[in-house]
Amino acid sequence: MTQRSNALPPLAALTTPTLTWNEGAPHATAFDDIYFTRGDGRAETEHVFLGANHLPERFAAWEAARSFVIGETGFGTGLNMLCAWACFEQHAPSSARLHLLSTEKFPLELAALEQALASWPSLATYTQALCAQWPAAVSGIHRLHLTDRVTLDLHFGDTTDRLEQLDGQVDAWFLDGFAPSKNPDMWQPELFNAMAARSRPGATFATFTCAGIVKRGLKAAGFNWKKVPGYGRKREMLAGSIETPPIDQRRQSTPWFTPPTVAAEKRVAMHVAIVGAGLAGSSVAAALAKRGMKVTIVEREAPGAGGSGNRQGALYVKLAAETNHQSRVYLAGLLYSQRWLTQQHANQTLWHPCGVVQLASSDKEARRQQRFIEQHPLPPEVVTGMENPALTETAAITVSAPHGLYYPQSGWVRPKALCEHLLSQPGISLQQGDVCSLTQLENGWQLNLADGSTLGADQVVIASAHLANRFAQTAELPLQSVRGQISELTLPDEVAGPKRVVCAGGYVAPALDGVLTFGASFVPNNATTDVTDDDHQRNIDELRQTLPALIESLEQAGIELSPENLKGRAAVRAASPDKTPYAGPAPVAEAWRADYSLLSKDATRVAEIPGRHHPGLWVSTAHGSRGLASAPLCAEVIASRICDEPMPLEAPLVDHLHPGRRIISGIIRGENRY
């Protein structure tokens, strides 16, 4: 039996299975077992998992405001999930939503997935949507938006580990996977206990097997089971439910992160107001509108007027050599943004996945990058280490750095245009105004604007960057203003800029309409937005170090690279002390300090008091210069919590983003304020 741990597993590529094929049906060599029965596999799925969980009837009667959630142990080829999706579309009312989540330790390669699902032409539309977003085989959670009403979370890794880290609850379980005799490591008591702890009251399950280890494990975990007719030659199978799931014990050590209860069970048209129309606010607005919410976004100036207003922005991250929670969040955000941006605009007017070359500008950085690659054997479609001359060939421009990293599926975005696109979606209205204070009402919030007008809303999301702590409810949120200025230069026809984004201390994007954008300066504790020659010179110096060959080409073309010859734009970004964004509910700071004061004397003295939050008040800020890699996923974190859905990150990573994390660390350090 595998030893279990609450720690997150290593961040790495997963092993893809070795397969043999029999008339289009895959067979797993390592487990000596089939993925589905050739010929009648879909009928078997519909009998075992859909029928025994009574999904057609439950879908047809679904009237809850939240999504119906199906959990599966063993994604395999995805046949079960695609059949559930098809059943949902056939039977559920048009306003209902479906959330699928499935674990998989050995994800198929895309070509094998396409080959396997080709056996089911009737599912071709569903197959195409799945394969178009199929993620790299990296441990963690991969959220796929199959339609506006159907979401799939792929939890790549060991099934029990994945379910133990799941932040969410399930309505119906597909207890699948290779047979207990073939895969005994999965069918263990820890699996059934994790299922029970992540179940809603009355959650059902179905499984093809009647093995004794399964019956005993289910019963011990609190499930009621019964034998029901199996499919085909399989005479019997198991089905059942759990009426009273066990209390989730994970919050005993961190009760302050207990999430607030939000969604009502009846269908309600909730109105959410968002303060700030940059990338953080716009992505939250789009995520909520897609879920049927009415959204009003209030902006002082215009969408993308602040740090999200540049002509071009690079989608890239800098991951730690040793895995930590921040790197996990940013890698998950990077992979999510790549899929999300592709869906936003298929013709690539907003999103250009040209690839990103991240140079090591010093020997120390080169050693750090090499350590990162050694400790994180990620798939080459995610990131790979390179040395010159391969770096120069990949960047399509001469680079002097001896070592670098290449992210082939990253690229650059038009941030301001992206914000405008997101806010043009149905259900979102834009109101210009300056929100100066918030008043909590009995059933919601009142936003008080500087011109004396007010706006009422059920929920509020503060996404106003470095101004997010201007309100009484968020005044103690630690934020740092960081000035950033980009420089722009019109390239002469004879000078070719980079074909990929090249970054080191700053970034250089491929020219847009003949204009080269590079920068950005980084000036902490500065909230000015005037374009200055000093910042232009900083950007020139960085460009000279990053791409000296480009500087030489410009000089040969008679272009003097000086501040006087550049245009630019300056904006203010927000950063947190630990450089991780804030995304989640707004804590009542004074209540936290009172409730958990004993931590200042002994960090093990944890009061069993759930964290108190301002009801219906949320925060998404401190995205710094990596907002393209963090804001869209943080929007999903907030929208998922508001809508009572499974979270798109593991529970420890959701906690890592919590706006109250600095309160607890401040108490432990003995600080009066954090």
C-alpha positions in Angstrom: 0.0 0.0 0.0 1.3 3.5 -0.9 2.3 5.8 1.9 0.1 8.9 1.9 1.0 12.4 2.8 -0.9 15.7 3.0 2.0 17.4 1.3 1.6 18.3 -2.4 3.4 15.8 -4.7 6.4 16.9 -6.7 5.8 19.2 -9.5 6.8 17.2 -12.6 5.7 15.5 -15.8 3.7 12.4 -15.4 4.3 9.1 -17.1 2.1 8.4 -20.1 0.9 4.8 -20.5 2.2 2.3 -22.9 -0.7 1.0 -25.0 -1.6 -1.8 -27.3 -4.6 -1.6 -29.6 -7.3 -4.0 -30.5 -9.6 -2.8 -33.3 -9.3 0.8 -32.0 -9.7 -0.1 -28.3 -6.7 0.7 -26.1 -5.2 -1.7 -23.6 -2.8 -0.6 -20.8 0.3 -2.8 -20.8 1.3 -1.9 -17.2 -2.1 -3.0 -15.8 -2.9 -5.6 -18.4 -6.4 -4.2 -18.6 -8.7 -2.5 -21.1 -10.0 1.1 -21.0 -13.3 0.3 -22.5 -15.1 -2.6 -24.2 -14.8 -2.4 -28.0 -18.2 -2.0 -29.7 -20.5 -1.5 -26.7 -18.2 0.7 -24.4 -20.6 3.7 -24.6 -23.6 1.5 -23.7 -21.7 0.1 -20.8 -20.8 3.5 -19.5 -24.4 4.7 -19.8 -25.6 1.6 -17.8 -22.9 1.5 -15.1 -22.3 5.2 -14.4 -25.1 7.3 -15.8 -28.0 4.9 -15.1 -26.9 3.7 -11.7 -26.4 7.3 -10.6 -29.8 8.2 -12.0 -28.3 11.1 -14.0 -31.0 11.6 -16.7 -33.6 12.1 -14.0 -31.4 14.2 -11.8 -30.3 16.4 -14.6 -33.9 17.0 -15.7 -34.9 18.0 -12.2 -31.8 20.1 -11.4 -32.9 23.5 -10.1 -30.0 24.5 -7.8 -28.1 27.7 -8.5 -24.8 25.9 -8.4 -23.4 23.3 -10.8 -24.1 19.6 -10.6 -20.8 18.0 -9.8 -19.6 14.6 -11.0 -16.3 13.2 -9.6 -14.5 10.3 -11.3 -11.5 8.1 -10.3 -9.6 7.5 -13.4 -10.2 9.6 -16.5 -8.7 7.1 -18.9 -10.0 8.0 -22.4 -12.6 10.4 -21.1 -15.5 8.2 -22.4 -17.4 8.4 -19.1 -17.2 12.1 -18.9 -18.1 12.7 -22.5 -21.1 10.5 -22.1 -22.1 12.4 -18.9 -21.8 15.7 -20.8 -23.9 14.4 -23.7 -26.6 13.2 -21.1 -26.5 16.6 -19.4 -27.1 18.4 -22.7 -30.0 16.1 -23.6 -31.8 16.3 -20.2 -30.8 19.3 -18.2 -32.7 22.7 -18.4 -30.9 25.4 -20.4 -30.0 27.3 -17.2 -28.3 24.4 -15.5 -24.5 24.0 -15.3 -22.3 20.9 -15.1 -18.9 20.5 -13.4 -16.9 17.4 -14.1 -13.7 16.5 -12.2 -11.6 13.5 -12.8 -8.3 12.1 -11.6 -5.7 10.5 -13.7 -2.2 9.3 -12.8 -1.2 8.2 -16.3 -2.7 10.7 -18.8 -2.9 9.6 -22.4 -0.9 11.5 -25.0 -3.1 13.6 -27.3 -2.7 11.3 -30.3 -3.7 8.3 -28.3 -6.7 10.1 -26.8 -7.8 11.1 -30.3 -7.4 7.6 -31.6 -9.3 6.0 -28.7 -12.2 8.4 -28.9 -12.5 8.0 -32.7 -14.3 4.8 -31.8 -17.3 6.9 -30.9 -18.3 9.1 -33.9 -21.5 10.1 -32.1 -19.4 11.9 -29.6 -17.2 13.7 -32.2 -18.3 17.2 -31.2 -17.5 16.5 -27.5 -14.2 14.8 -28.4 -13.1 17.8 -30.5 -13.7 20.2 -27.6 -11.8 18.0 -25.2 -8.8 17.4 -27.5 -8.5 21.1 -28.4 -7.7 21.8 -24.8 -5.9 18.6 -23.7 -3.2 19.7 -21.3 0.4 18.6 -20.9 1.0 15.7 -18.6 1.9 17.8 -15.5 0.8 17.0 -12.0 -1.9 19.4 -10.7 -5.3 20.6 -11.6 -6.1 21.6 -15.2 -9.4 23.5 -15.7 -11.0 23.2 -19.2 -14.0 25.2 -20.2 -15.7 22.8 -22.6 -18.7 25.2 -23.0 -20.1 28.1 -21.1 -22.2 25.6 -19.1 -19.8 22.7 -18.8 -16.4 22.7 -17.0 -13.9 19.9 -16.7 -11.2 19.8 -14.0 -8.5 17.2 -14.7 -6.6 16.3 -11.5 -3.4 14.8 -12.8 -1.7 12.6 -10.2 -2.4 9.8 -7.8 -6.1 9.5 -7.3 -6.1 9.5 -3.5 -3.6 12.3 -3.2 -5.7 14.3 -5.7 -9.0 13.8 -3.8 -7.3 14.6 -0.4 -6.3 18.0 -1.9 -9.6 18.7 -3.6 -11.4 21.8 -2.4 -15.0 21.0 -3.4 -17.9 18.6 -3.0 -19.3 16.0 -5.4 -22.9 15.0 -6.2 -22.3 11.8 -8.0 -19.2 9.6 -8.2 -17.9 7.4 -11.1 -15.8 4.9 -9.2 -13.8 3.7 -12.1 -10.2 2.8 -12.9 -8.6 -0.5 -13.7 -9.9 -3.5 -11.8 -8.9 -4.0 -8.1 -7.0 -7.1 -9.0 -5.0 -5.1 -11.6 -4.6 -1.9 -9.7 -4.7 -2.6 -6.0 -2.8 0.6 -5.0 -5.8 2.7 -5.9 -8.6 0.7 -4.3 -7.5 1.4 -0.7 -9.4 2.7 2.4 -7.8 6.1 1.9 -9.5 6.4 -1.4 -13.0 5.8 0.0 -12.4 8.0 2.9 -11.3 10.9 0.6 -14.4 10.3 -1.5 -16.7 10.5 1.6 -15.1 13.7 2.8 -15.6 15.4 -0.5 -19.2 14.2 -0.9 -22.3 16.3 -0.5 -25.1 14.8 1.6 -27.0 12.3 -0.5 -24.1 11.9 -3.0 -24.4 8.8 -5.1 -21.8 6.4 -6.5 -21.6 3.6 -9.1 -18.9 1.2 -9.9 -18.5 -1.8 -12.2 -16.8 -4.0 -9.5 -18.2 -6.0 -6.7 -14.9 -6.9 -5.2 -14.8 -7.4 -1.4 -12.1 -4.7 -0.8 -14.4 -2.2 -2.5 -17.5 -3.2 -0.5 -15.7 -3.1 2.8 -13.9 0.2 2.0 -17.2 1.9 1.0 -19.0 0.8 4.1 -16.2 1.8 6.4 -16.2 5.3 4.8 -19.9 5.7 5.4 -21.4 4.8 2.0 -24.5 2.5 1.7 -24.1 0.1 -1.1 -26.2 -2.5 -2.9 -25.7 -4.9 -5.7 -27.5 -4.0 -8.9 -27.6 -5.7 -12.3 -24.3 -5.3 -14.2 -23.8 -4.9 -17.9 -23.4 -7.6 -20.5 -21.5 -10.6 -19.1 -21.0 -8.7 -15.8 -23.9 -10.1 -13.7 -23.6 -7.6 -10.8 -22.1 -4.2 -9.9 -22.3 -1.8 -7.0 -24.3 1.4 -6.5 -25.2 3.5 -3.5 -25.0 6.8 -1.6 -23.7 8.6 1.4 -26.4 10.5 3.4 -24.2 12.1 6.1 -20.6 12.6 4.9 -17.9 13.0 7.6 -16.8 16.4 8.7 -13.8 17.6 6.7 -11.0 17.7 9.2 -8.5 19.6 7.1 -9.4 23.0 8.7 -8.3 21.9 12.2 -4.8 23.4 11.8 -5.9 26.4 9.7 -9.5 27.3 10.7 -8.9 30.9 9.6 -9.1 29.8 5.9 -12.5 28.3 6.3 -14.4 29.7 3.3 -17.6 31.7 3.8 -20.9 30.3 2.7 -22.2 32.1 -0.3 -24.5 30.5 -2.8 -28.2 29.8 -2.1 -29.7 26.5 -3.4 -32.5 28.2 -5.3 -31.9 29.8 -8.7 -31.3 33.5 -8.1 -30.1 36.3 -10.4 -27.2 37.5 -8.3 -25.8 41.0 -9.0 -22.0 41.4 -8.5 -20.2 44.8 -8.6 -16.5 44.9 -9.4 -14.3 47.8 -8.6 -11.6 48.1 -11.3 -11.7 47.3 -15.0 -8.1 46.1 -15.5 -7.2 42.5 -16.3 -8.0 41.4 -12.8 -11.5 42.9 -12.7 -12.3 42.1 -16.3 -11.4 38.5 -16.0 -13.6 38.2 -12.8 -16.4 39.9 -14.6 -16.2 37.4 -17.5 -16.0 34.4 -15.2 -19.1 35.5 -13.3 -21.1 36.5 -16.4 -20.4 33.1 -17.9 -22.0 31.6 -14.8 -25.2 33.6 -15.3 -24.4 36.5 -12.9 -25.4 40.1 -13.6 -22.2 42.1 -13.4 -21.6 45.8 -13.1 -17.9 46.9 -13.3 -17.1 50.4 -12.0 -14.0 52.0 -13.4 -12.6 55.5 -12.7 -11.2 56.0 -16.2 -11.6 53.2 -18.8 -10.9 49.5 -19.2 -7.2 48.8 -19.1 -6.4 52.4 -18.1 -3.9 51.3 -15.4 -1.3 48.6 -15.5 -3.3 46.6 -18.0 -3.3 49.3 -20.6 -0.1 48.6 -22.5 -0.1 47.7 -26.2 1.6 44.5 -25.6 2.2 42.3 -22.5 4.2 39.1 -22.1 2.8 35.9 -20.7 5.6 34.4 -18.7 6.6 33.4 -15.2 9.8 33.0 -13.2 9.6 29.8 -11.3 11.6 29.0 -8.2 14.4 26.4 -8.4 13.0 24.6 -5.4 9.2 23.9 -5.7 7.1 26.2 -3.5 3.4 27.2 -3.4 4.0 30.4 -5.3 5.6 28.5 -8.2 2.8 26.0 -8.2 0.3 28.8 -8.4 2.1 30.6 -11.2 2.7 27.4 -13.3 -1.0 26.5 -12.9 -1.9 30.0 -13.9 0.5 30.0 -16.9 -1.0 26.8 -18.3 -4.6 28.0 -17.6 -4.0 31.3 -19.3 -2.6 29.6 -22.4 -5.9 27.7 -22.8 -8.1 30.6 -21.7 -6.5 33.1 -24.1 -6.8 30.7 -27.0 -10.5 30.5 -26.3 -10.9 34.3 -26.0 -10.1 35.0 -29.6 -9.5 32.2 -32.1 -8.1 34.6 -34.8 -5.2 35.6 -32.6 -5.8 39.3 -32.7 -5.6 39.4 -28.9 -3.3 36.5 -28.2 -0.1 35.5 -30.1 1.5 32.2 -28.7 4.8 32.8 -30.4 6.9 31.3 -27.6 8.9 33.0 -24.8 12.7 32.8 -24.4 13.8 33.5 -20.9 17.5 34.3 -20.8 19.9 33.8 -17.9 21.6 37.2 -17.7 24.2 36.1 -15.2 26.1 32.9 -14.2 24.0 32.9 -11.0 20.8 32.9 -13.0 22.1 30.2 -15.3 22.8 28.0 -12.4 19.4 28.7 -11.0 17.7 27.8 -14.2 19.7 24.6 -14.6 18.7 23.7 -11.0 15.1 24.3 -11.8 15.2 22.1 -14.9 16.9 19.3 -12.9 14.4 19.4 -10.1 11.3 19.9 -12.4 11.4 17.5 -15.3 8.4 19.1 -17.0 7.3 18.2 -20.5 9.1 20.0 -23.4 5.8 21.6 -24.5 5.7 23.4 -21.2 9.4 24.5 -20.8 12.8 23.3 -21.7 16.4 24.4 -21.0 18.5 25.6 -23.8 22.1 26.8 -24.5 23.5 28.8 -27.4 23.5 28.4 -30.4 20.0 26.8 -29.9 18.9 29.9 -28.0 19.7 32.2 -30.9 18.0 29.9 -33.4 14.9 29.6 -31.2 14.7 33.4 -30.5 15.3 34.1 -34.3 17.6 36.9 -33.2 21.2 36.8 -31.8 21.3 36.5 -28.1 24.5 36.6 -26.0 23.3 34.7 -22.9 24.8 31.2 -22.8 21.7 29.6 -21.1 18.0 30.1 -21.1 14.5 28.6 -20.8 12.0 28.2 -23.6 8.3 28.2 -23.1 7.0 27.2 -26.5 3.2 27.8 -25.8 3.6 31.2 -24.2 3.7 34.5 -26.0 2.2 38.0 -25.9 -1.2 39.7 -25.5 -2.8 43.0 -26.2 -3.9 43.6 -22.6 -6.1 46.7 -23.2 -7.9 45.1 -26.1 -8.3 41.9 -24.0 -10.0 43.9 -21.2 -12.4 45.5 -23.7 -13.2 42.1 -25.2 -13.9 40.5 -21.9 -16.3 43.4 -20.9 -18.2 43.2 -24.1 -19.7 39.8 -23.2 -23.4 39.5 -22.3 -24.4 40.2 -18.7 -21.7 42.8 -18.1 -22.3 46.5 -17.8 -19.5 49.2 -17.4 -20.1 52.2 -15.3 -17.6 55.0 -15.0 -17.1 56.3 -11.5 -14.8 56.5 -8.5 -15.8 54.2 -5.7 -14.7 55.9 -2.5 -16.3 53.7 0.2 -18.3 50.6 0.8 -21.3 50.2 3.1 -22.5 46.8 4.2 -26.2 46.4 4.1 -28.4 43.7 5.5 -28.5 41.8 2.2 -25.6 43.1 0.3 -23.4 46.1 -0.3 -23.7 49.8 -1.2 -20.9 51.3 -3.3 -20.6 55.0 -2.6 -19.2 57.0 -5.5 -17.3 60.3 -5.4 -20.0 62.1 -7.3 -22.5 61.3 -4.6 -24.3 58.5 -6.4 -24.6 54.9 -5.1 -24.8 51.4 -6.5 -26.3 48.4 -4.8 -25.0 44.8 -5.2 -25.3 41.4 -3.6 -21.5 40.8 -3.8 -18.5 43.1 -4.4 -15.1 42.2 -5.8 -12.3 44.7 -5.3 -9.8 44.5 -8.2 -8.3 48.0 -8.2 -4.6 47.1 -8.0 -2.6 49.3 -5.6 -5.9 51.2 -4.6 -7.5 48.0 -3.3 -6.8 48.9 0.3 -8.3 52.3 0.2 -11.6 51.0 1.7 -12.2 50.6 5.4 -12.8 46.9 5.0 -9.5 46.3 3.3 -7.4 49.1 4.8 -4.9 46.7 6.4 -4.2 44.7 3.2 -0.5 45.1 2.6 0.2 46.4 -0.9 3.2 48.0 -2.5 2.9 50.4 -5.5 5.4 49.6 -8.2 5.9 52.0 -11.1 6.5 50.4 -14.5 7.3 52.2 -17.8 7.5 50.6 -21.2 9.3 52.1 -24.2 8.3 52.1 -27.8 10.4 52.4 -31.0 9.3 52.4 -34.6 11.7 49.9 -36.4 13.1 50.7 -39.8 12.2 48.2 -42.5 15.7 46.8 -42.7 15.8 45.9 -39.0 14.0 42.8 -37.8 13.0 42.5 -34.2 12.7 39.2 -32.3 10.1 36.7 -33.5 9.5 35.5 -30.0 9.2 37.3 -26.7 12.6 37.6 -25.2 12.9 38.3 -21.5 15.6 38.7 -18.9 15.5 41.7 -16.5 12.7 43.0 -18.7 11.0 41.8 -21.9 11.1 42.5 -25.6 8.0 41.6 -27.7 7.9 41.0 -31.4 7.0 44.2 -33.2 3.4 45.1 -33.4 2.5 47.2 -36.5 6.2 48.0 -36.9 6.6 49.2 -33.3 9.0 47.5 -30.9 7.8 47.5 -27.2 10.4 46.8 -24.5 10.7 47.3 -20.8 9.4 47.5 -18.3 11.1 49.5 -15.6 10.5 48.4 -12.0 10.4 51.2 -9.4 9.0 50.1 -6.0 7.1 52.5 -3.7 6.4 54.8 -6.6 2.9 55.6 -7.8 3.7 58.3 -10.5 2.7 57.8 -14.1 4.6 60.5 -15.9 6.8 59.1 -18.7 10.5 59.9 -17.8 13.8 59.9 -19.6 15.3 58.0 -16.6 13.0 55.1 -17.1 13.5 55.1 -20.9 17.3 54.9 -20.2 16.8 52.0 -17.8 14.9 50.2 -20.6 17.6 51.0 -23.2 20.3 49.7 -20.9 18.3 46.5 -20.3 17.7 46.0 -24.0 21.4 46.6 -24.7 22.3 43.8 -22.3 19.5 41.4 -23.5 19.8 41.8 -27.3 23.1 43.6 -28.2 22.8 42.4 -31.8 19.5 44.3 -32.1 21.2 47.5 -30.8 23.9 47.0 -33.4 21.4 46.6 -36.2 19.6 49.8 -35.2 22.9 51.7 -35.1 23.9 50.4 -38.5 20.5 51.7 -39.8 21.2 55.1 -38.4 18.9 54.9 -35.4 20.2 56.5 -32.2 18.6 54.7 -29.3 18.1 57.5 -26.8 15.2 58.6 -24.5 14.4 61.5 -26.8 13.6 59.1 -29.7 11.3 56.9 -27.7 7.6 57.0 -26.9 6.3 55.2 -23.8 3.7 54.6 -21.2 3.9 54.4 -17.4 1.5 52.7 -15.0 1.4 51.5 -11.4 1.2 47.9 -10.5 0.5 46.4 -7.1 2.6 43.8 -5.3 2.2 41.9 -2.0 5.1 41.5 0.4 5.5 37.9 -0.5 5.0 38.6 -4.3 1.9 36.3 -4.5 -1.4 37.7 -5.5 -4.4 38.1 -3.2 -7.5 36.2 -4.4 -10.3 35.3 -2.1 -12.7 36.6 0.6 -11.9 39.8 2.5 -11.1 38.9 6.2 -12.3 40.9 9.2 -8.8 41.8 10.3 -9.7 42.9 13.9 -11.7 39.7 14.4 -8.8 37.5 13.2 -6.3 39.2 15.5 -8.7 38.6 18.4 -9.7 35.1 17.6 -6.2 33.9 16.9 -4.2 36.0 19.3 -2.8 33.0 21.1 -0.6 32.2 18.1 1.6 35.1 19.1 2.6 33.1 22.2 2.5 29.6 20.7 2.0 28.9 17.0 0.6 25.5 17.9 -2.3 27.0 19.9 -5.0 27.1 17.2 -8.4 28.3 18.3 -11.2 26.3 16.6 -12.9 29.3 15.3 -13.7 29.6 11.6 -12.3 32.7 10.0 -14.6 35.7 9.9 -15.0 37.5 6.6 -16.9 40.5 5.4 -19.9 38.8 3.8 -19.9 38.9 0.1 -16.7 41.0 -0.2 -13.8 39.6 -2.4 -10.4 40.8 -3.4 -8.2 40.2 -6.5 -5.1 42.2 -6.5 -1.3 42.3 -6.2 -0.8 40.6 -9.6 2.4 42.7 -10.2 4.0 42.3 -13.5 2.8 38.7 -14.0 -0.9 39.4 -14.1 -1.5 37.6 -17.4 -0.3 34.4 -15.7 -2.3 34.9 -12.4 -5.4 37.1 -12.9 -7.5 34.7 -15.1 -6.9 31.8 -12.8 -7.5 34.0 -9.7 -10.8 35.0 -11.3 -11.8 31.3 -11.4 -10.9 31.0 -7.8 -13.2 33.8 -6.8 -16.0 32.8 -9.2 -15.8 29.2 -8.1 -16.1 30.2 -4.4 -19.0 32.6 -5.1 -20.8 29.9 -7.1 -20.1 27.0 -4.7 -18.1 25.0 -7.2 -14.9 22.9 -6.9 -11.8 25.1 -6.8 -9.4 25.2 -9.8 -6.4 24.7 -7.4 -5.5 22.3 -4.6 -6.7 23.4 -1.2 -3.2 24.5 0.1 -2.8 26.7 -3.0 -6.2 28.3 -2.5 -5.1 29.1 1.0 -1.8 30.5 -0.2 -3.8 33.1 -2.2 -6.0 34.0 0.6 -6.0 37.8 1.4 -5.8 37.0 5.2 -2.6 35.1 5.0 -0.5 38.0 6.2 -2.7 38.5 9.3 -1.8 35.1 10.5 1.9 35.4 9.8 1.9 38.9 11.5 0.2 37.5 14.6 2.8 34.7 14.8 5.6 37.2 14.5 4.1 39.3 17.3 3.2 42.3 15.1 0.2 44.4 16.0 -0.5 44.9 12.3 0.6 42.6 9.4 
